């Protein structure tokens, strides 16, 4: 239970830097300062949001192909393998995002 406060004074530049880094890490300022103070690594991966969005789009396309293949409207070689690989990558991305360390 968080029931203790710590107050610090910083100059404007330092405040803006901490605020920007917390925002980039998808953390509150408090969470960011605490994690840094405890020596926890915070990783920011530029473009991760776009990568997740693209992964969702690819999954949607694979799903549409699977429906067409199951209806015998098209024949796609290796579709099951592509779907399996997409699923593995999606699971890995989700695990990274759930840890809230990567963003």
C-alpha positions in Angstrom: 0.0 0.0 0.0 1.4 3.3 -1.0 1.0 5.7 1.9 4.2 7.7 1.9 5.0 10.9 -0.1 8.4 12.1 -1.3 8.6 15.7 -2.5 11.6 17.0 -4.5 12.5 20.2 -6.2 13.9 20.3 -9.7 14.5 23.1 -12.2 12.2 23.6 -15.2 14.5 21.7 -17.7 14.8 18.7 -15.4 11.1 18.6 -14.8 10.3 18.7 -18.5 12.9 15.9 -19.2 11.5 13.7 -16.5 7.9 14.4 -17.7 8.9 13.6 -21.4 10.6 10.4 -20.5 7.7 9.2 -18.3 5.3 10.0 -21.1 7.5 8.1 -23.7 7.6 5.2 -21.3 3.8 5.2 -20.8 4.3 5.7 -17.0 3.2 8.4 -14.7 5.9 10.7 -13.4 5.8 8.9 -10.0 6.0 5.4 -11.5 8.9 6.6 -13.7 10.9 8.2 -10.9 10.3 5.2 -8.6 11.4 2.7 -11.2 14.5 4.7 -12.0 15.3 5.2 -8.3 15.0 1.4 -7.7 17.4 0.7 -10.6 14.8 -0.9 -12.8 15.5 -0.7 -16.5 12.9 1.2 -18.6 13.1 0.5 -22.3 11.5 2.6 -24.9 11.2 1.1 -28.4 10.4 3.8 -31.0 7.6 2.7 -33.3 6.3 -0.1 -31.1 2.7 1.3 -31.2 2.9 1.3 -35.0 4.3 -2.2 -35.0 1.4 -3.5 -32.8 -1.1 -1.8 -35.1 0.5 -3.4 -38.2 0.6 -6.8 -36.5 -3.2 -6.4 -35.9 -3.7 -5.6 -39.6 -1.7 -8.6 -40.7 -3.7 -10.8 -38.4 -6.9 -9.4 -39.9 -5.6 -10.1 -43.4 -4.6 -13.7 -42.5 -8.0 -14.3 -40.9 -9.7 -13.2 -44.2 -7.5 -15.5 -46.2 -8.3 -18.3 -43.8 -12.0 -17.8 -44.2 -11.7 -17.8 -48.0 -9.5 -20.9 -48.0 -11.9 -22.7 -45.7 -14.7 -21.8 -48.1 -12.6 -23.3 -51.0 -12.6 -19.9 -52.7 -8.8 -19.7 -52.8 -5.8 -21.9 -52.2 -3.0 -20.6 -50.1 0.1 -22.6 -49.6 1.5 -22.5 -46.1 -1.3 -20.5 -44.7 -1.5 -22.5 -41.4 2.3 -21.9 -40.9 1.9 -18.2 -41.5 -1.0 -18.0 -39.0 1.0 -20.0 -36.4 4.0 -17.6 -36.8 1.7 -14.6 -36.6 0.2 -16.0 -33.4 3.6 -16.5 -31.8 4.7 -13.0 -32.6 1.5 -11.5 -31.3 1.9 -13.5 -28.0 5.5 -12.1 -27.7 4.4 -8.5 -28.3 1.5 -8.9 -25.8 3.9 -10.3 -23.1 6.3 -7.3 -23.6 3.4 -4.8 -23.3 2.0 -6.5 -20.3 5.3 -6.1 -18.5 5.0 -2.4 -19.0 8.8 -2.2 -19.4 8.8 -1.9 -23.1 7.2 0.8 -25.1 
